Amino acid sequence: MHHSKKLLGTASVLAAGGLLLSSCAGFGGGGGNSGEGEPQTLTFTTWASETEQAAFEQLIAQFEDENEGVTIDLNVVPYDQMFSNIDAQLASGDAPDIFRVDYGNLGVYSSQEQLLDITDYFTQEEADAFVPALWEAVSYDGAQYGVPHQTDVSALLLNTALLEAAGITDIPTTLEDAWTWDEFADVAEKLRASLPAEQYPFVYNWQLGGTPRWLSWLFEADGALLEEDGVTPAIDSAAGEKALDFTKSFFEKNWVPPTSSVKSSGYADSVFAEQTAAMAFVGSFLVPDMEYFNEFEWTATFMPVDERGATDLGGNALVATAGTDSPDLAAKFLKFMVQEDSMETFCAQTMELPTLLSLADKDIAYTTRPDLMPIFVQQATTIEPSDVKQLTSPYMAEIAVVLQDQLELAFVGGQSTADTLANISAGITEITQ
């Protein structure tokens, strides 16, 4: 089986900075601790792709086998309902013992003392085993409030037959050959001319909670969201104007489905799977499930480049709630999920990137489309420390709401580029000051 390339580039980038970047039914309250030697149950709430759910279930079964009398009650819920329900349950004292949270939202909970402080459960040696920036991403005010479980990045998926029909056969296979913005625009124009009206050249994955992924275009134009002080807006710039004008053109030129803007209820991978779009910007974690239901040939290449390359840096932490009745067991489960063999198992099945330094130096036997994983691994090396710092801003969750509102107005509401950038800047100022 083909193995991935080593993740040294990713580890070095992450070590230099911080990290970022979907009904109440199915949510359970905290599990009880009946006492030492007696049955114990932890509730664990997460969103998950099909492959992620299978990997979670496999590891949970292993943990239960290794810990007699312990049950982990896994609740998988839609991402778009996840945090509103978690917030309500935390407020009512009925939150699950364990839940999953993206790095950008973690600070909302750790800063409000809603998570279990697990600092004393990890030795310094164990803490040092993680990519430093990722360990820092789960800390607040010197304490640890979770474990960095995995990371993922986006690249560009391609429907081979649709591109060939448009005369596009030269697909970049190295970062050095990645399409420039101009070349990407030329590909989109050729596809638009070749495809029927009901199909589109591509779709971007900035829907709903993914809106900060738009920042990849800003970074590619060598722009920034925030100044180095982390509070002053920097987006109203020549680079910001260039990035916004280019992405607005996706809708103006009919390159993307008009219903695929940032407030769309559909997702890029579904549009691609239905062959409504010939190309799709998609995170690596979605690739295994796409293999199950796609009935056409597809491959992957890199994000386009302008002044530089860039991508989003996603990923998630696992946390325990401060009110859990079984803090020791919860911490033990968190440690189990990020031990080397557990993390390798999870990442291999889900096409996600590990957070342990030992796995950054190891070839992981990815189980689905291992031919594509080197693309995502190389793509991860385009993330710069300055990007990481901005994407992990403690204000990012609030800024993301401003981005969603203003980008929606720009893309499909007719709002000018100048007004959009000014409004985003004003929103950032209001949030940070």
C-alpha positions in Angstrom: 0.0 0.0 0.0 1.2 3.4 -0.9 2.2 5.5 2.2 2.0 9.2 2.6 4.9 11.5 2.6 6.3 12.6 5.9 4.7 15.5 7.7 7.9 17.3 8.6 6.9 20.5 6.8 3.6 20.6 8.6 5.2 20.1 12.0 7.8 22.8 11.4 5.2 25.3 10.4 2.9 24.5 13.4 5.8 24.6 15.8 6.4 28.2 14.8 3.0 29.5 15.6 -0.5 28.7 17.0 -3.4 26.8 15.2 -6.9 27.1 13.9 -9.2 26.5 11.7 -20.8 21.3 11.5 -32.7 19.2 17.7 -31.4 18.4 20.9 -32.2 14.8 20.0 -29.1 12.6 20.4 -27.5 14.7 23.1 -27.0 13.1 26.5 -26.1 14.6 29.8 -23.0 13.9 31.9 -22.3 10.3 32.9 -22.3 9.1 36.5 -19.4 7.6 38.5 -20.8 4.8 40.6 -17.5 4.4 42.5 -14.3 2.5 42.0 -14.7 -1.0 40.6 -18.3 -0.4 39.6 -19.7 0.3 36.1 -19.0 3.8 34.8 -20.4 5.6 31.8 -19.1 8.6 29.9 -21.1 10.5 27.3 -19.3 11.7 24.3 -20.9 14.1 21.8 -19.4 14.9 18.4 -20.1 15.6 14.8 -18.5 13.2 12.4 -18.2 12.0 8.9 -19.1 8.3 8.3 -15.5 7.4 8.4 -14.8 9.4 11.5 -17.7 7.8 13.3 -16.4 4.4 12.4 -13.0 5.3 13.7 -14.4 6.7 16.9 -16.5 3.6 17.4 -13.5 1.3 16.9 -11.3 3.2 19.4 -14.2 3.4 21.9 -14.6 -0.4 21.7 -10.9 -0.8 22.4 -11.0 1.5 25.4 -14.0 -0.3 26.8 -12.2 -3.6 26.3 -9.1 -2.3 28.2 -11.2 -0.8 31.0 -13.7 -3.3 32.4 -17.0 -1.9 33.4 -16.5 1.3 31.5 -19.0 2.4 28.8 -18.6 5.3 26.4 -21.9 6.5 25.1 -21.2 8.1 21.7 -23.7 10.6 20.3 -23.1 11.8 16.7 -25.0 14.9 15.8 -25.0 17.4 12.9 -22.3 20.0 13.0 -24.7 22.9 12.5 -26.5 21.9 15.7 -23.5 21.0 17.7 -22.5 24.1 19.6 -25.9 25.7 20.1 -26.9 22.5 21.9 -23.7 22.2 23.8 -24.1 25.9 25.0 -27.6 25.1 26.2 -26.6 22.0 28.0 -23.6 23.7 29.7 -26.0 26.4 30.9 -28.4 23.8 32.2 -25.8 21.6 33.8 -26.7 18.7 31.5 -23.7 18.7 29.2 -21.9 15.5 28.0 -18.8 14.4 29.8 -16.7 14.7 26.6 -17.2 16.6 23.4 -15.3 17.6 20.3 -14.6 21.3 19.5 -12.7 23.0 16.7 -9.6 25.0 17.7 -11.2 28.3 16.7 -14.1 27.8 19.2 -12.2 26.2 22.0 -11.3 29.5 23.7 -15.0 30.4 24.1 -15.3 27.5 26.5 -11.9 27.4 28.2 -12.1 31.1 29.0 -15.4 30.7 30.8 -14.3 27.8 33.0 -16.6 25.4 31.3 -14.0 22.7 30.6 -12.1 20.3 32.8 -8.5 21.5 33.5 -6.4 18.5 32.6 -3.0 20.1 33.2 -2.2 17.7 36.1 -3.0 14.6 34.1 -0.1 15.2 31.7 3.6 15.1 32.5 5.8 17.6 30.8 7.2 14.8 28.7 3.8 13.9 27.5 2.9 17.5 26.7 6.2 17.9 24.8 5.2 15.0 22.6 2.7 17.2 20.7 3.5 19.7 18.0 4.0 22.8 20.3 1.5 25.0 18.5 -1.2 22.4 18.8 -0.6 21.9 22.5 -0.7 25.7 22.9 -4.0 25.8 21.0 -5.7 23.8 23.8 -4.4 26.0 26.6 -5.8 29.1 28.2 -4.1 31.2 30.8 -1.4 28.6 31.4 -3.8 25.6 31.9 -4.7 22.8 29.5 -8.3 22.3 28.6 -8.3 19.6 26.1 -6.1 17.4 23.8 -5.3 18.3 20.2 -6.7 15.3 18.4 -6.0 16.0 14.7 -5.7 18.6 11.9 -6.8 18.8 8.3 -6.3 21.1 5.3 -8.2 21.7 2.1 -7.0 21.0 -1.5 -8.8 21.0 -4.9 -10.6 17.9 -6.1 -11.1 17.3 -9.8 -13.6 15.4 -11.9 -11.2 13.9 -14.4 -13.7 13.3 -17.2 -15.2 16.8 -17.0 -11.8 18.4 -17.1 -10.7 16.3 -20.1 -13.9 17.1 -22.0 -12.9 20.8 -21.6 -9.4 20.1 -22.9 -7.8 20.4 -19.4 -5.3 17.5 -19.0 -2.2 19.2 -17.4 -3.0 18.8 -13.7 -0.3 20.1 -11.3 1.4 17.3 -9.3 3.8 19.5 -7.3 3.4 22.7 -5.3 5.9 24.4 -7.6 3.5 23.7 -10.5 0.3 24.8 -8.8 -2.0 26.9 -10.9 -1.7 30.6 -10.4 -4.9 32.6 -10.0 -4.8 33.5 -13.6 -4.3 29.9 -14.7 -7.1 28.8 -12.4 -9.3 31.5 -13.9 -8.4 30.1 -17.4 -9.4 26.6 -16.3 -12.7 27.9 -14.9 -13.4 29.7 -18.2 -12.7 26.6 -20.2 -15.0 24.5 -18.0 -17.8 27.2 -18.1 -17.6 27.0 -21.9 -17.6 23.2 -21.9 -20.2 22.5 -19.3 -24.0 22.7 -19.6 -25.8 25.4 -17.7 -26.8 23.1 -14.8 -23.1 22.3 -14.1 -20.4 24.6 -12.8 -16.6 24.8 -13.0 -16.1 24.5 -9.2 -17.5 25.0 -5.7 -15.7 26.4 -2.6 -16.1 25.0 0.9 -16.8 28.3 2.8 -20.4 27.4 3.8 -21.6 28.2 7.3 -19.0 27.3 9.9 -16.4 27.1 7.1 -16.5 30.8 6.3 -13.0 31.5 7.6 -11.7 29.4 4.8 -12.2 32.5 2.6 -9.1 33.8 4.3 -7.0 31.4 2.3 -7.5 33.7 -0.7 -6.5 36.7 1.4 -3.3 34.9 2.5 -2.6 33.9 -1.1 -2.7 37.6 -2.0 -0.2 38.2 0.8 -2.8 39.9 2.9 -3.7 39.7 6.5 -6.9 39.7 8.6 -5.2 41.3 11.7 -2.1 43.3 12.4 0.6 41.8 14.5 -1.0 43.1 17.6 -3.8 40.6 17.0 -6.6 43.2 17.5 -6.2 45.8 14.7 -8.0 45.0 11.4 -5.6 44.6 8.4 -8.1 43.4 5.8 -8.9 46.7 4.2 -5.8 46.7 2.0 -4.8 46.2 -1.6 -4.5 42.5 -0.9 -7.9 42.4 0.7 -9.4 44.2 -2.3 -7.7 41.8 -4.7 -8.9 38.7 -2.8 -12.4 39.9 -2.5 -12.7 41.1 -6.1 -11.4 37.7 -7.3 -13.8 35.7 -5.2 -16.7 37.9 -6.1 -16.0 37.1 -9.7 -16.8 33.5 -9.0 -20.4 34.4 -8.8 -20.3 37.2 -11.4 -18.9 34.8 -14.0 -21.1 31.9 -13.1 -18.2 29.8 -12.1 -19.8 28.5 -8.9 -23.4 27.6 -8.2 -25.3 30.7 -7.1 -26.6 28.8 -4.1 -23.1 27.9 -2.9 -22.3 31.1 -1.0 -21.2 31.3 2.6 -24.8 31.0 4.0 -25.7 28.1 1.9 -27.2 25.0 3.6 -25.4 22.7 1.2 -21.8 21.7 1.3 -19.1 21.7 -1.4 -18.4 17.9 -1.2 -22.1 17.1 -1.9 -22.1 19.4 -4.9 -19.0 17.7 -6.2 -20.4 14.2 -5.5 -23.5 15.0 -7.5 -21.3 16.2 -10.4 -22.9 19.6 -10.3 -19.4 21.0 -10.1 -16.3 19.8 -11.9 -13.9 20.9 -9.1 -14.3 21.3 -5.4 -12.2 22.7 -2.6 -12.6 20.0 0.1 -10.9 19.1 3.3 -9.0 15.9 3.5 -11.3 14.5 6.2 -14.1 14.3 3.7 -12.3 12.2 1.1 -12.8 8.7 2.6 -16.6 9.1 2.6 -16.6 10.5 -1.0 -15.0 7.3 -2.1 -18.1 5.4 -1.0 -20.7 7.2 -3.1 -18.9 8.7 -6.1 -19.3 6.9 -9.4 -16.8 8.8 -11.4 -13.0 9.2 -11.6 -11.6 12.0 -9.6 -8.2 13.2 -8.3 -6.8 16.1 -6.4 -4.4 19.0 -6.9 -3.3 22.0 -5.0 -5.0 25.3 -4.1 -4.2 28.0 -6.6 -1.4 30.5 -5.7 -1.0 34.2 -6.1 1.8 36.0 -4.3 2.1 32.8 -2.3 0.4 29.5 -1.5 -2.0 29.0 1.4 -4.8 26.8 2.7 -7.0 26.6 5.7 -5.9 24.7 8.8 -8.7 22.9 10.4 -8.8 20.2 13.0 -10.3 19.6 16.4 -9.6 19.0 20.0 -11.4 16.7 22.4 -12.4 18.2 25.8 -14.1 17.2 29.0 -16.7 19.4 30.7 -15.8 20.9 34.1 -19.0 19.4 35.5 -18.3 15.8 34.6 -19.0 13.4 37.5 -16.0 11.3 36.4 -13.0 13.6 35.8 -10.3 10.9 36.2 -12.0 8.6 33.8 -12.7 11.5 31.3 -9.0 12.5 31.4 -8.0 8.8 30.9 -10.2 8.6 27.8 -8.7 11.8 26.4 -5.2 10.5 26.9 -6.1 7.2 25.3 -7.5 9.0 22.2 -4.2 10.9 21.6 -1.8 8.1 22.4 0.3 7.2 19.3 -1.4 4.0 18.2 -4.9 5.5 18.7 -4.0 8.6 16.8 -2.4 6.7 13.9 -5.4 4.5 13.6 -7.8 7.4 13.5 -5.7 9.5 11.0 -5.1 6.5 8.8 -8.8 5.8 8.4 -9.9 9.4 8.1 -7.2 11.0 6.0 -6.4 13.6 8.7 -3.1 14.8 9.9 -1.7 13.8 13.4 -0.7 16.2 16.2 2.1 14.1 17.7 5.6 14.8 16.7 6.4 11.1 16.6 3.8 10.6 13.9 5.0 13.7 11.9 8.1 11.7 11.2 6.2 8.5 10.3 4.7 7.2 7.1 1.0 6.6 7.9 -0.7 3.8 5.9 -3.8 5.8 4.9 -6.6 3.3 4.1 -8.6 5.3 1.5 -7.2 7.0 -1.6 -3.6 7.0 -0.2 -2.6 8.3 -3.6 -4.2 11.6 -2.7 -2.8 12.1 0.7 0.6 13.5 -0.4 -1.3 16.3 -2.1 -2.8 17.3 1.3 0.5 16.8 3.1 2.3 19.1 0.7 -0.6 21.6 0.8 -0.2 21.8 4.6 3.3 23.2 4.1 1.9 26.4 2.6 0.5 27.5 6.0 2.7 30.2 7.4 3.1 31.1 11.1 1.4 34.4 10.6 -1.7 32.6 9.2 -1.8 30.2 12.1 -1.7 33.1 14.6 -4.6 34.8 13.0 -6.7 31.7 12.6 -6.3 30.9 16.3 -7.2 34.4 17.5 -9.4 34.3 20.6 -11.8 36.6 18.6 -12.0 34.3 15.6 -15.4 32.8 16.5 -17.0 36.3 16.6 -15.0 37.5 13.6 -16.3 34.5 11.6 -19.9 35.8 12.1 -18.9 39.2 10.7 -17.2 37.5 7.7 -20.2 35.4 7.0 -22.6 38.3 7.0 -20.4 40.6 4.9 -19.2 38.0 2.4 -22.7 37.0 1.8 -23.7 40.6 1.0 -20.6 40.9 -1.3 -21.1 37.6 -3.2 -24.9 37.6 -3.7 -26.2 40.8 -2.3 -24.5 43.3 -4.6 -22.5 45.0 -1.8 -19.3 46.8 -3.1 -15.8 45.6 -2.3 -15.0 48.8 -0.6 -18.1 48.7 1.7 -17.5 45.0 2.5 -13.9 45.5 3.6 -14.9 48.6 5.6 -17.7 46.7 7.3 -15.5 43.8 8.1 -12.9 46.1 9.6 -15.5 48.0 11.6 -16.8 44.6 12.9 -13.4 43.5 14.0 -12.8 46.8 15.8 -16.0 46.4 17.7 -15.2 42.9 18.7 -11.5 43.4 19.7 -11.8 46.8 21.4 
